[in-house]
Amino acid sequence: MAHVHVVSELVANVMSVAVAVGDAVEIGDEIVLEESMKMEIPVLTEVAGRVVEVKVEPGDVVQEGEILAVIETA
């Protein structure tokens, strides 16, 4: 089993977190909704698997490349 890191592609505020530890996710599922420069940007997963770690919560400010969540793939 491999662990895949879902990362932020820009500096942003975390508006909401759509997953919790233990949730099953499919390719294209929203993990986090970010806000930057008055635009809402959904962060989607590129793999299917199970969420094993969520590293952010609403209100956090994240940097480009910062890990938002970890997904375990089969």
CNS distance restraints for C-alpha pairs under 8 A (distance, minus, plus):
assign (resid   1 and name CA) (resid  72 and name CA) 6.53 0.50 0.50
assign (resid   1 and name CA) (resid  73 and name CA) 5.68 0.50 0.50
assign (resid   1 and name CA) (resid  74 and name CA) 5.13 0.50 0.50
assign (resid   2 and name CA) (resid  72 and name CA) 5.66 0.50 0.50
assign (resid   2 and name CA) (resid  73 and name CA) 5.37 0.50 0.50
assign (resid   2 and name CA) (resid  74 and name CA) 6.97 0.50 0.50
assign (resid   3 and name CA) (resid  70 and name CA) 6.36 0.50 0.50
assign (resid   3 and name CA) (resid  71 and name CA) 5.54 0.50 0.50
assign (resid   3 and name CA) (resid  72 and name CA) 4.51 0.50 0.50
assign (resid   3 and name CA) (resid  73 and name CA) 6.29 0.50 0.50
assign (resid   4 and name CA) (resid  47 and name CA) 7.85 0.50 0.50
assign (resid   4 and name CA) (resid  70 and name CA) 5.64 0.50 0.50
assign (resid   4 and name CA) (resid  71 and name CA) 5.14 0.50 0.50
assign (resid   4 and name CA) (resid  72 and name CA) 6.32 0.50 0.50
assign (resid   4 and name CA) (resid  73 and name CA) 7.35 0.50 0.50
assign (resid   5 and name CA) (resid  67 and name CA) 6.11 0.50 0.50
assign (resid   5 and name CA) (resid  68 and name CA) 7.40 0.50 0.50
assign (resid   5 and name CA) (resid  69 and name CA) 6.01 0.50 0.50
assign (resid   5 and name CA) (resid  70 and name CA) 4.66 0.50 0.50
assign (resid   5 and name CA) (resid  71 and name CA) 6.46 0.50 0.50
assign (resid   6 and name CA) (resid  45 and name CA) 6.66 0.50 0.50
assign (resid   6 and name CA) (resid  67 and name CA) 5.82 0.50 0.50
assign (resid   6 and name CA) (resid  68 and name CA) 5.61 0.50 0.50
assign (resid   6 and name CA) (resid  69 and name CA) 5.24 0.50 0.50
assign (resid   6 and name CA) (resid  70 and name CA) 6.09 0.50 0.50
assign (resid   6 and name CA) (resid  71 and name CA) 7.52 0.50 0.50
assign (resid   7 and name CA) (resid  64 and name CA) 7.69 0.50 0.50
assign (resid   7 and name CA) (resid  65 and name CA) 5.36 0.50 0.50
assign (resid   7 and name CA) (resid  66 and name CA) 5.33 0.50 0.50
assign (resid   7 and name CA) (resid  67 and name CA) 4.36 0.50 0.50
assign (resid   7 and name CA) (resid  68 and name CA) 5.30 0.50 0.50
assign (resid   7 and name CA) (resid  69 and name CA) 7.22 0.50 0.50
assign (resid   8 and name CA) (resid  43 and name CA) 7.32 0.50 0.50
assign (resid   8 and name CA) (resid  62 and name CA) 7.11 0.50 0.50
assign (resid   8 and name CA) (resid  63 and name CA) 6.86 0.50 0.50
assign (resid   8 and name CA) (resid  64 and name CA) 5.37 0.50 0.50
assign (resid   8 and name CA) (resid  65 and name CA) 5.22 0.50 0.50
assign (resid   8 and name CA) (resid  66 and name CA) 5.53 0.50 0.50
assign (resid   8 and name CA) (resid  67 and name CA) 6.58 0.50 0.50
assign (resid   8 and name CA) (resid  68 and name CA) 6.60 0.50 0.50
assign (resid   9 and name CA) (resid  64 and name CA) 5.05 0.50 0.50
assign (resid   9 and name CA) (resid  65 and name CA) 5.88 0.50 0.50
assign (resid  10 and name CA) (resid  62 and name CA) 7.80 0.50 0.50
assign (resid  10 and name CA) (resid  63 and name CA) 6.15 0.50 0.50
assign (resid  10 and name CA) (resid  64 and name CA) 4.15 0.50 0.50
assign (resid  10 and name CA) (resid  65 and name CA) 7.19 0.50 0.50
assign (resid  11 and name CA) (resid  36 and name CA) 7.13 0.50 0.50
assign (resid  11 and name CA) (resid  61 and name CA) 7.28 0.50 0.50
assign (resid  11 and name CA) (resid  62 and name CA) 5.57 0.50 0.50
assign (resid  11 and name CA) (resid  63 and name CA) 4.35 0.50 0.50
assign (resid  11 and name CA) (resid  64 and name CA) 5.06 0.50 0.50
assign (resid  12 and name CA) (resid  34 and name CA) 5.89 0.50 0.50
assign (resid  12 and name CA) (resid  35 and name CA) 5.50 0.50 0.50
assign (resid  12 and name CA) (resid  36 and name CA) 4.86 0.50 0.50
assign (resid  12 and name CA) (resid  61 and name CA) 5.74 0.50 0.50
assign (resid  12 and name CA) (resid  62 and name CA) 5.51 0.50 0.50
assign (resid  12 and name CA) (resid  63 and name CA) 6.75 0.50 0.50
assign (resid  13 and name CA) (resid  34 and name CA) 5.50 0.50 0.50
assign (resid  13 and name CA) (resid  35 and name CA) 5.13 0.50 0.50
assign (resid  13 and name CA) (resid  36 and name CA) 6.46 0.50 0.50
assign (resid  13 and name CA) (resid  58 and name CA) 7.86 0.50 0.50
assign (resid  13 and name CA) (resid  59 and name CA) 6.29 0.50 0.50
assign (resid  13 and name CA) (resid  60 and name CA) 5.84 0.50 0.50
assign (resid  13 and name CA) (resid  61 and name CA) 4.49 0.50 0.50
assign (resid  13 and name CA) (resid  62 and name CA) 6.29 0.50 0.50
assign (resid  14 and name CA) (resid  32 and name CA) 7.05 0.50 0.50
assign (resid  14 and name CA) (resid  33 and name CA) 6.17 0.50 0.50
assign (resid  14 and name CA) (resid  34 and name CA) 4.60 0.50 0.50
assign (resid  14 and name CA) (resid  35 and name CA) 6.42 0.50 0.50
assign (resid  14 and name CA) (resid  56 and name CA) 7.55 0.50 0.50
assign (resid  14 and name CA) (resid  57 and name CA) 6.73 0.50 0.50
assign (resid  14 and name CA) (resid  58 and name CA) 4.98 0.50 0.50
assign (resid  14 and name CA) (resid  59 and name CA) 5.40 0.50 0.50
assign (resid  14 and name CA) (resid  60 and name CA) 5.33 0.50 0.50
assign (resid  14 and name CA) (resid  61 and name CA) 6.20 0.50 0.50
assign (resid  14 and name CA) (resid  62 and name CA) 7.20 0.50 0.50
assign (resid  15 and name CA) (resid  32 and name CA) 7.60 0.50 0.50
assign (resid  15 and name CA) (resid  33 and name CA) 5.46 0.50 0.50
assign (resid  15 and name CA) (resid  34 and name CA) 5.31 0.50 0.50
assign (resid  15 and name CA) (resid  35 and name CA) 6.31 0.50 0.50
assign (resid  15 and name CA) (resid  58 and name CA) 5.09 0.50 0.50
assign (resid  15 and name CA) (resid  59 and name CA) 6.25 0.50 0.50
assign (resid  16 and name CA) (resid  32 and name CA) 5.83 0.50 0.50
assign (resid  16 and name CA) (resid  33 and name CA) 5.20 0.50 0.50
assign (resid  16 and name CA) (resid  34 and name CA) 7.19 0.50 0.50
assign (resid  16 and name CA) (resid  57 and name CA) 7.04 0.50 0.50
assign (resid  16 and name CA) (resid  58 and name CA) 4.99 0.50 0.50
assign (resid  17 and name CA) (resid  31 and name CA) 6.18 0.50 0.50
assign (resid  17 and name CA) (resid  32 and name CA) 4.51 0.50 0.50
assign (resid  17 and name CA) (resid  33 and name CA) 6.42 0.50 0.50
assign (resid  17 and name CA) (resid  56 and name CA) 7.69 0.50 0.50
assign (resid  17 and name CA) (resid  57 and name CA) 6.35 0.50 0.50
assign (resid  17 and name CA) (resid  58 and name CA) 6.53 0.50 0.50
assign (resid  18 and name CA) (resid  30 and name CA) 6.37 0.50 0.50
assign (resid  18 and name CA) (resid  31 and name CA) 5.17 0.50 0.50
assign (resid  18 and name CA) (resid  32 and name CA) 5.66 0.50 0.50
assign (resid  18 and name CA) (resid  33 and name CA) 7.64 0.50 0.50
assign (resid  19 and name CA) (resid  23 and name CA) 6.33 0.50 0.50
assign (resid  19 and name CA) (resid  30 and name CA) 7.98 0.50 0.50
assign (resid  19 and name CA) (resid  31 and name CA) 5.79 0.50 0.50
assign (resid  19 and name CA) (resid  32 and name CA) 7.69 0.50 0.50
assign (resid  19 and name CA) (resid  51 and name CA) 7.51 0.50 0.50
assign (resid  19 and name CA) (resid  54 and name CA) 7.86 0.50 0.50
assign (resid  20 and name CA) (resid  51 and name CA) 6.76 0.50 0.50
assign (resid  20 and name CA) (resid  53 and name CA) 7.81 0.50 0.50
assign (resid  20 and name CA) (resid  54 and name CA) 6.70 0.50 0.50
assign (resid  21 and name CA) (resid  50 and name CA) 7.80 0.50 0.50
assign (resid  21 and name CA) (resid  51 and name CA) 5.04 0.50 0.50
assign (resid  21 and name CA) (resid  52 and name CA) 5.15 0.50 0.50
assign (resid  21 and name CA) (resid  53 and name CA) 5.62 0.50 0.50
assign (resid  21 and name CA) (resid  54 and name CA) 6.51 0.50 0.50
assign (resid  22 and name CA) (resid  50 and name CA) 5.91 0.50 0.50
assign (resid  22 and name CA) (resid  51 and name CA) 5.25 0.50 0.50
assign (resid  22 and name CA) (resid  52 and name CA) 6.06 0.50 0.50
assign (resid  23 and name CA) (resid  50 and name CA) 5.60 0.50 0.50
assign (resid  23 and name CA) (resid  51 and name CA) 5.40 0.50 0.50
assign (resid  24 and name CA) (resid  48 and name CA) 7.61 0.50 0.50
assign (resid  24 and name CA) (resid  49 and name CA) 5.74 0.50 0.50
assign (resid  24 and name CA) (resid  50 and name CA) 4.43 0.50 0.50
assign (resid  24 and name CA) (resid  51 and name CA) 6.42 0.50 0.50
assign (resid  25 and name CA) (resid  29 and name CA) 6.19 0.50 0.50
assign (resid  25 and name CA) (resid  45 and name CA) 7.75 0.50 0.50
assign (resid  25 and name CA) (resid  47 and name CA) 7.87 0.50 0.50
assign (resid  25 and name CA) (resid  48 and name CA) 5.38 0.50 0.50
assign (resid  25 and name CA) (resid  49 and name CA) 5.48 0.50 0.50
assign (resid  25 and name CA) (resid  50 and name CA) 5.99 0.50 0.50
assign (resid  25 and name CA) (resid  51 and name CA) 7.24 0.50 0.50
assign (resid  26 and name CA) (resid  45 and name CA) 7.34 0.50 0.50
assign (resid  26 and name CA) (resid  47 and name CA) 6.46 0.50 0.50
assign (resid  26 and name CA) (resid  48 and name CA) 4.20 0.50 0.50
assign (resid  26 and name CA) (resid  49 and name CA) 6.63 0.50 0.50
assign (resid  27 and name CA) (resid  44 and name CA) 7.64 0.50 0.50
assign (resid  27 and name CA) (resid  45 and name CA) 5.54 0.50 0.50
assign (resid  27 and name CA) (resid  46 and name CA) 5.00 0.50 0.50
assign (resid  27 and name CA) (resid  47 and name CA) 4.86 0.50 0.50
assign (resid  27 and name CA) (resid  48 and name CA) 5.13 0.50 0.50
assign (resid  28 and name CA) (resid  44 and name CA) 5.20 0.50 0.50
assign (resid  28 and name CA) (resid  45 and name CA) 5.30 0.50 0.50
assign (resid  28 and name CA) (resid  46 and name CA) 6.08 0.50 0.50
assign (resid  28 and name CA) (resid  47 and name CA) 7.79 0.50 0.50
assign (resid  29 and name CA) (resid  44 and name CA) 5.33 0.50 0.50
assign (resid  29 and name CA) (resid  45 and name CA) 5.66 0.50 0.50
assign (resid  30 and name CA) (resid  42 and name CA) 6.20 0.50 0.50
assign (resid  30 and name CA) (resid  43 and name CA) 5.72 0.50 0.50
assign (resid  30 and name CA) (resid  44 and name CA) 4.42 0.50 0.50
assign (resid  30 and name CA) (resid  45 and name CA) 6.54 0.50 0.50
assign (resid  31 and name CA) (resid  42 and name CA) 7.49 0.50 0.50
assign (resid  31 and name CA) (resid  43 and name CA) 5.69 0.50 0.50
assign (resid  31 and name CA) (resid  44 and name CA) 5.58 0.50 0.50
assign (resid  31 and name CA) (resid  45 and name CA) 6.53 0.50 0.50
assign (resid  31 and name CA) (resid  69 and name CA) 7.71 0.50 0.50
assign (resid  32 and name CA) (resid  42 and name CA) 6.02 0.50 0.50
assign (resid  32 and name CA) (resid  43 and name CA) 5.23 0.50 0.50
assign (resid  32 and name CA) (resid  44 and name CA) 7.38 0.50 0.50
assign (resid  32 and name CA) (resid  68 and name CA) 7.67 0.50 0.50
assign (resid  33 and name CA) (resid  40 and name CA) 6.72 0.50 0.50
assign (resid  33 and name CA) (resid  41 and name CA) 5.77 0.50 0.50
assign (resid  33 and name CA) (resid  42 and name CA) 4.42 0.50 0.50
assign (resid  33 and name CA) (resid  43 and name CA) 6.05 0.50 0.50
assign (resid  34 and name CA) (resid  40 and name CA) 5.71 0.50 0.50
assign (resid  34 and name CA) (resid  41 and name CA) 5.03 0.50 0.50
assign (resid  34 and name CA) (resid  42 and name CA) 6.07 0.50 0.50
assign (resid  34 and name CA) (resid  43 and name CA) 7.25 0.50 0.50
assign (resid  35 and name CA) (resid  39 and name CA) 5.48 0.50 0.50
assign (resid  35 and name CA) (resid  40 and name CA) 4.55 0.50 0.50
assign (resid  35 and name CA) (resid  41 and name CA) 5.97 0.50 0.50
assign (resid  36 and name CA) (resid  40 and name CA) 6.66 0.50 0.50
assign (resid  36 and name CA) (resid  41 and name CA) 7.52 0.50 0.50
assign (resid  47 and name CA) (resid  71 and name CA) 7.93 0.50 0.50
assign (resid  47 and name CA) (resid  73 and name CA) 7.30 0.50 0.50
assign (resid  48 and name CA) (resid  71 and name CA) 7.96 0.50 0.50
assign (resid  48 and name CA) (resid  73 and name CA) 6.34 0.50 0.50
assign (resid  49 and name CA) (resid  71 and name CA) 6.02 0.50 0.50
assign (resid  49 and name CA) (resid  72 and name CA) 5.42 0.50 0.50
assign (resid  49 and name CA) (resid  73 and name CA) 4.46 0.50 0.50
assign (resid  49 and name CA) (resid  74 and name CA) 6.55 0.50 0.50
assign (resid  50 and name CA) (resid  71 and name CA) 5.43 0.50 0.50
assign (resid  50 and name CA) (resid  72 and name CA) 5.24 0.50 0.50
assign (resid  50 and name CA) (resid  73 and name CA) 6.66 0.50 0.50
assign (resid  51 and name CA) (resid  69 and name CA) 7.26 0.50 0.50
assign (resid  51 and name CA) (resid  70 and name CA) 6.01 0.50 0.50
assign (resid  51 and name CA) (resid  71 and name CA) 4.48 0.50 0.50
assign (resid  51 and name CA) (resid  72 and name CA) 6.29 0.50 0.50
assign (resid  52 and name CA) (resid  69 and name CA) 7.76 0.50 0.50
assign (resid  52 and name CA) (resid  70 and name CA) 5.72 0.50 0.50
assign (resid  52 and name CA) (resid  71 and name CA) 5.66 0.50 0.50
assign (resid  52 and name CA) (resid  72 and name CA) 6.34 0.50 0.50
assign (resid  53 and name CA) (resid  69 and name CA) 5.49 0.50 0.50
assign (resid  53 and name CA) (resid  70 and name CA) 5.02 0.50 0.50
assign (resid  53 and name CA) (resid  71 and name CA) 7.17 0.50 0.50
assign (resid  54 and name CA) (resid  68 and name CA) 6.23 0.50 0.50
assign (resid  54 and name CA) (resid  69 and name CA) 4.37 0.50 0.50
assign (resid  54 and name CA) (resid  70 and name CA) 6.53 0.50 0.50
assign (resid  55 and name CA) (resid  67 and name CA) 6.83 0.50 0.50
assign (resid  55 and name CA) (resid  68 and name CA) 5.15 0.50 0.50
assign (resid  55 and name CA) (resid  69 and name CA) 5.51 0.50 0.50
assign (resid  56 and name CA) (resid  60 and name CA) 6.44 0.50 0.50
assign (resid  56 and name CA) (resid  68 and name CA) 5.73 0.50 0.50
assign (resid  56 and name CA) (resid  69 and name CA) 7.54 0.50 0.50
assign (resid  62 and name CA) (resid  66 and name CA) 6.27 0.50 0.50
